[in-house]
């Protein structure tokens, strides 16, 4: 994959925090995953944060953003769908073996991504977020 773009929806073998905690090192299936590109660290490099998208209604203890129907169409998703924002994978998509395809399936708008970012920031402030390293 070339450099991922903010808002891309990709098929990615997402590793859930609960699987990581059990010692697993690969996701069980490729799922739609939302790419949020951020600038992190003193080196100024961009890093993609990969947030899972699910069609199963998250429990009340999960932080998530429901995907509106118009955004779902742009991203080639079925509704209902939610972006989970209380955990994410960190991976280099230019070399990742967990990437199912180098072509994004769709893309969210900047406006919707601002909602995802705001909810992820709230999870960070509440210290209710998990980062799962890949590779």
Secondary structure, 3 states (H helix, E strand, C coil): CCCCCCCEEEEEECCCHHHHHCCCCCCCCEEEEEEEEEECCCCCCEEEEEEEEECCCCCCCCCEEECCHHHHHHHCCCCCCEEECCEEEECCCCCCCCECCCCCCEECCHHHHHHHHHHHHHHHHCCCCEEEECC
